[in-house]
Amino acid sequence: MLRSTNKVQTVYVRLMFLRIGEIDTLNEKYQAQASIEARWQVEFDKLLSSLSPEDQKRLADGKSVSLLKYAESHWTPQLYIENTIGDLKEQIRYTAKKSKEDAQIYVCEHRDIKGVFWEKLELQHFPTDVQDLSISIGSMLYNDRVILVADPYHGSGVNREAFVDQQEWKLYAYVDTLQRYVTEFLFRDTDDEEDESNQIENINNKEDRKRSILSVTCHAARRSNYFYVNGYFLIFLITLVSFCIFAIPAHLSANRIQTSCTLLLTSITFRWTVNRSLPTISYLTSMDKYAILCMGTLAILCLWHAVVGAYIFLRTPDFRLTPDMDIAFVDRWVFIIAIGIFLFIHLVLLTWLYYVPLKCHRQMEKKEDEYRHSVHNAKKNLKYIPISM
């Protein structure tokens, strides 16, 4: 392969999510099919040997021409996919075309990929979470040779119509791009192999050398109605029923404690059932915090029933409680205060739910509207449309 010049080559990258398959929350991965277009500027003279007279005329007229076996004899940015898992199916071809924007000749690498991609899922706000689904494109060459940037004229996009998990997720049309750099890892480029005398110097220089990475990200929001009904609401009902135990006379503490412990164990079992669909993570999700709060409420009430039972056993001669006794008065006030605190906590949680987790949904909806507005303006101005909605 021929070496490029010493100057930094800017490569403009555009990625289209053609199809997004199943999002595997448990294993933090998703399936996708995408098309990547990476283009870089070349001099017309360097392409003459690869083009027939007819292709040269087509290229001069601004038409696209195919470049067969281009990578065997010309410089390429040596792109790779950073976050793929397992075998990645890909097809690569090259074309050349004169840009309408700056009238320069660009070689474009068309890469069609299909595979499984790893993505770190942020589940703090589960089940009202918004997940980022990204594909990270990198170059094996250092940043003193290649810089990957988002194509300013041809935007990335996503095909929402070919989304498999539409019942569970809402896919947004808005797409983000992020440019970043990674430090040295074990790749040897052609410069190191050709000049052995400078290997030690190259190793020292590589400590400060990095590789350019461009991440293209689409966003999917979980449809949380199922978890509201079968998660939050059921836990709420289990905890709410525990306040009905106060209808049992306080001197029947065994019945109170038995019922409270049954509800507590039911709540614990239900929580573990819900967590089966989530990966093992080191932090608590929103539903985890709510379930633990409700289990704590059940445990405190169970402890209170035990205290009341012990008090009646020690202070009453016949182990019976009458409505005019002080402990009965205290028991009624504990019920009123406990259910008041329980309802107040839920009011606070609803406020937090609106202003924190659901805020991400509102922000994505705002970006979605801005994206639609930009697409509408582009249609009016007859500019390039990144993807059909």
C-alpha positions in Angstrom: 0.0 0.0 0.0 1.3 3.4 -0.9 2.0 5.9 1.9 0.3 9.2 2.1 1.9 12.5 2.5 3.1 13.8 5.9 0.2 16.2 6.3 -2.8 15.4 8.3 -5.6 14.0 6.1 -9.2 15.0 7.2 -11.7 12.2 6.6 -15.4 13.2 6.5 -17.6 10.4 7.9 -21.3 9.9 7.6 -23.2 6.9 9.0 -26.7 5.8 8.3 -28.5 3.3 10.7 -30.3 1.3 8.1 -31.9 -1.2 10.5 -31.8 -1.6 14.3 -32.6 -5.0 15.7 -33.2 -6.2 19.2 -31.9 -4.1 22.1 -30.6 -6.6 24.7 -30.7 -4.7 28.0 -29.5 -7.7 30.0 -26.3 -8.2 28.0 -25.8 -4.5 27.0 -25.7 -5.0 23.3 -27.9 -4.4 20.2 -28.1 -5.6 16.6 -27.8 -3.1 13.8 -27.2 -2.8 10.1 -25.5 0.5 8.9 -23.9 2.1 6.0 -20.7 4.2 6.4 -19.5 6.8 3.9 -16.0 8.1 4.6 -14.6 10.6 2.0 -11.3 12.4 1.7 -9.9 14.9 -0.8 -7.4 13.7 -3.4 -5.6 15.2 -6.3 -7.1 14.5 -9.7 -3.6 13.5 -11.1 -3.4 10.6 -8.6 -6.6 9.0 -9.9 -5.7 9.2 -13.6 -3.9 5.8 -13.6 -7.0 4.1 -12.1 -9.6 5.7 -14.5 -10.4 5.1 -18.1 -10.9 8.1 -20.4 -14.6 7.6 -20.1 -14.5 7.7 -16.3 -12.2 10.7 -16.4 -14.8 12.6 -18.4 -17.6 11.5 -16.1 -15.6 12.6 -13.1 -14.9 16.0 -14.6 -18.6 16.4 -15.3 -19.4 15.9 -11.6 -20.6 12.3 -11.9 -19.6 9.4 -9.6 -17.3 6.7 -10.9 -16.4 3.4 -9.3 -12.8 2.6 -8.3 -12.1 -1.1 -8.5 -9.3 -2.5 -6.3 -8.6 1.1 -5.1 -7.2 0.0 -1.7 -4.6 -2.2 -3.2 -2.6 0.7 -4.8 -3.8 3.8 -3.0 -3.8 5.3 0.4 -6.9 4.7 2.6 -7.7 5.8 6.2 -7.7 2.1 7.4 -11.0 2.4 9.2 -12.4 -0.1 11.8 -15.4 -0.4 14.1 -14.5 0.0 17.7 -17.5 -1.4 19.6 -18.5 -4.4 17.5 -19.0 -7.8 19.2 -18.2 -11.1 17.4 -18.0 -11.4 13.6 -18.9 -8.2 11.7 -20.2 -8.7 8.2 -19.0 -5.9 5.9 -18.7 -5.0 2.3 -16.4 -2.2 1.1 -16.3 -0.4 -2.2 -14.8 2.9 -3.4 -16.1 5.7 -5.6 -14.8 9.1 -6.7 -16.8 12.3 -7.3 -16.3 16.0 -7.7 -17.9 17.8 -4.8 -20.6 20.4 -5.6 -19.7 22.4 -2.5 -16.0 23.1 -3.1 -15.4 21.6 -6.6 -12.7 19.3 -5.2 -12.3 15.6 -6.0 -13.2 13.2 -3.2 -12.7 9.5 -2.9 -15.5 7.9 -0.9 -15.2 4.6 1.0 -18.7 2.9 1.2 -18.8 0.4 4.0 -21.9 -1.7 4.6 -21.8 -3.4 8.0 -24.1 -5.8 9.9 -23.5 -7.2 13.3 -23.8 -6.9 17.1 -22.5 -3.8 18.9 -21.7 -3.3 22.5 -23.2 -0.2 24.3 -22.9 0.7 28.0 -26.5 1.2 29.1 -27.3 3.8 31.7 -30.1 2.4 33.8 -30.2 4.9 36.7 -33.6 6.1 35.6 -35.0 2.7 34.6 -37.8 2.2 33.4 -38.0 5.8 32.1 -34.5 5.7 30.7 -33.3 7.0 27.3 -30.5 4.9 25.8 -27.7 5.9 23.4 -27.1 3.4 20.6 -23.8 4.2 19.0 -21.3 2.9 16.4 -17.8 4.1 16.9 -15.6 4.4 13.8 -11.8 4.6 14.3 -8.7 4.7 12.2 -5.6 2.5 12.7 -3.5 5.5 11.8 -2.5 8.1 14.3 -4.0 11.6 14.6 -0.9 13.1 13.0 -2.0 11.2 9.9 -5.8 11.0 10.0 -8.5 13.1 11.7 -12.1 11.8 11.5 -14.8 14.4 11.6 -18.5 14.4 10.9 -19.4 15.2 7.3 -20.6 18.9 7.3 -22.6 18.5 4.1 -24.0 14.9 4.4 -25.5 14.3 7.8 -25.9 11.0 9.6 -29.3 9.6 10.2 -31.4 6.6 11.2 -34.2 4.7 9.5 -37.0 4.4 12.2 -39.2 2.4 10.0 -36.9 -0.6 10.2 -36.7 -0.7 14.0 -37.5 -4.1 15.4 -38.2 -3.2 19.0 -40.9 -0.6 18.4 -43.2 -2.1 21.0 -40.7 -1.7 23.7 -38.7 1.4 22.6 -39.3 4.7 20.9 -36.5 5.5 18.4 -35.8 9.2 17.8 -34.7 10.5 14.4 -32.2 12.8 16.0 -28.6 11.6 15.7 -25.5 12.9 17.6 -21.9 12.7 16.5 -18.9 12.9 18.9 -15.3 13.2 18.1 -12.8 11.9 20.6 -9.3 10.4 20.8 -7.9 7.2 22.3 -4.3 6.7 23.5 -1.8 4.3 21.9 -2.7 0.6 21.6 -0.9 -2.2 19.8 -1.0 -1.5 16.1 2.1 -1.1 14.0 1.8 1.1 11.0 3.9 0.9 7.8 6.2 3.7 8.9 7.4 1.6 11.9 8.1 -1.5 9.8 10.0 0.3 7.1 12.4 2.2 9.3 13.8 0.0 12.0 16.5 2.5 13.0 13.9 4.9 14.4 11.8 2.3 16.3 13.0 3.5 19.7 12.2 7.1 18.8 8.9 6.1 17.5 8.0 4.2 20.7 8.8 7.3 22.7 6.8 9.5 20.4 3.8 7.2 20.5 3.3 8.0 24.2 1.8 11.3 23.0 0.1 10.0 19.9 -3.5 9.1 19.7 -6.0 7.8 17.3 -9.1 9.6 16.1 -12.5 8.1 16.9 -15.9 9.3 15.7 -19.0 8.0 17.4 -22.4 8.3 15.7 -25.3 7.9 18.2 -29.0 7.5 17.9 -31.3 7.5 20.8 -34.1 5.2 22.0 -36.5 5.9 24.9 -38.0 2.9 26.7 -41.8 2.7 26.6 -42.4 2.6 30.3 -46.2 2.2 30.6 -45.8 -1.6 31.1 -43.5 -1.0 34.0 -45.7 1.6 35.5 -48.6 -0.8 35.6 -46.7 -4.1 36.3 -43.9 -2.6 38.4 -44.6 0.6 40.3 -48.3 0.2 40.7 -48.1 -3.4 42.0 -45.4 -2.5 44.5 -47.6 0.5 45.5 -50.6 -1.8 46.1 -48.6 -4.3 48.1 -47.4 -1.5 50.4 -50.8 0.2 50.6 -52.5 -3.0 51.7 -50.1 -3.1 54.7 -52.0 -0.2 56.2 -55.1 -2.3 56.3 -53.4 -4.4 59.0 -54.2 -1.6 61.5 -57.8 -2.8 61.3 -56.8 -5.9 63.2 -56.9 -5.4 66.9 -53.5 -4.5 68.3 -53.6 -7.4 70.9 -53.7 -9.8 68.0 -50.1 -9.0 67.2 -49.3 -12.4 65.9 -51.8 -11.9 63.1 -50.5 -8.4 62.4 -46.9 -9.6 62.2 -47.7 -12.7 60.1 -49.6 -10.6 57.5 -46.9 -7.9 57.4 -44.1 -10.5 56.9 -46.1 -12.1 54.1 -46.4 -8.8 52.3 -42.7 -8.1 52.9 -41.7 -11.4 51.4 -44.1 -10.9 48.5 -42.5 -7.5 47.8 -39.0 -9.0 47.9 -39.9 -11.8 45.5 -41.6 -9.4 43.1 -38.4 -7.2 43.1 -36.2 -10.1 42.2 -38.6 -11.0 39.4 -38.3 -7.5 37.9 -34.5 -7.5 38.2 -34.2 -10.6 36.0 -34.5 -8.4 32.9 -31.7 -6.1 34.0 -27.9 -6.6 33.9 -25.9 -6.9 37.1 -25.0 -3.2 37.8 -23.3 -1.5 40.7 -26.0 1.1 41.3 -29.7 1.2 42.0 -32.3 2.0 39.3 -35.3 4.2 40.0 -37.5 1.1 40.4 -35.0 -0.4 42.8 -35.0 2.7 45.0 -38.8 2.7 45.0 -39.0 -1.0 45.8 -36.5 -0.7 48.7 -38.5 2.3 50.0 -41.7 0.3 50.1 -39.9 -2.7 51.6 -38.5 -0.4 54.3 -42.0 0.9 55.0 -43.3 -2.7 55.4 -40.4 -3.5 57.7 -41.0 -0.5 59.9 -44.7 -1.3 60.2 -43.9 -4.9 61.0 -41.5 -3.7 63.7 -44.2 -1.4 65.1 -46.7 -4.3 65.3 -44.1 -6.3 67.3 -43.5 -3.3 69.7 -47.3 -2.9 70.3 -47.7 -6.7 70.9 -44.8 -6.7 73.4 -46.2 -3.7 75.2 -49.7 -5.2 75.5 -48.1 -8.5 76.7 -46.1 -6.7 79.4 -48.6 -4.0 80.5 -52.1 -5.6 80.3 -53.1 -8.4 82.7 -55.4 -10.2 80.3 -53.5 -9.4 77.1 -56.5 -7.5 75.7 -56.7 -4.0 74.3 -59.7 -1.7 74.7 -60.3 1.5 72.6 -59.9 3.8 75.7 -56.4 2.6 76.4 -53.4 4.9 75.7 -51.7 2.4 73.5 -54.8 2.1 71.3 -54.7 5.9 70.9 -51.0 5.8 70.0 -51.6 3.0 67.5 -54.3 5.1 65.7 -52.0 8.1 65.5 -49.1 5.9 64.2 -51.5 4.8 61.4 -52.5 8.3 60.5 -48.9 9.6 60.5 -47.5 6.6 58.6 -50.0 6.8 55.8 -49.5 10.6 55.7 -45.8 10.2 55.3 -46.3 7.5 52.7 -48.5 9.7 50.6 -46.1 12.7 51.0 -43.2 10.6 49.8 -45.1 9.6 46.7 -45.9 13.2 46.0 -42.1 14.0 46.2 -41.3 11.0 44.0 -43.8 12.1 41.4 -42.3 15.6 41.4 -38.8 14.1 41.0 -39.9 11.8 38.2 -41.2 14.7 36.2 -38.2 17.0 36.7 -35.4 14.4 36.5 -36.0 11.2 34.5 -38.8 12.6 32.3 -36.7 15.7 31.6 -34.5 13.6 29.3 -37.6 12.6 27.3 -38.6 16.3 27.0 -35.1 17.2 25.9 -35.1 14.5 23.2 -38.6 15.6 22.0 -37.3 19.2 21.7 -34.3 18.0 19.7 -36.6 15.9 17.6 -38.7 19.0 16.8 -35.6 21.0 15.9 -34.5 18.1 13.6 -37.8 18.0 11.9 -37.7 21.8 11.5 -34.2 21.6 9.9 -35.4 18.8 7.5 -38.4 21.0 6.6 -36.1 23.9 5.8 -33.8 21.8 3.9 -36.6 20.6 1.7 -37.6 24.1 1.0 -34.1 25.1 0.0 -33.6 21.9 -2.0 -30.6 20.9 0.1 -29.4 17.4 1.0 -31.8 15.4 3.1 -30.0 12.9 5.4 -32.8 10.5 5.7 -36.5 10.2 5.0 -38.7 10.3 8.1 
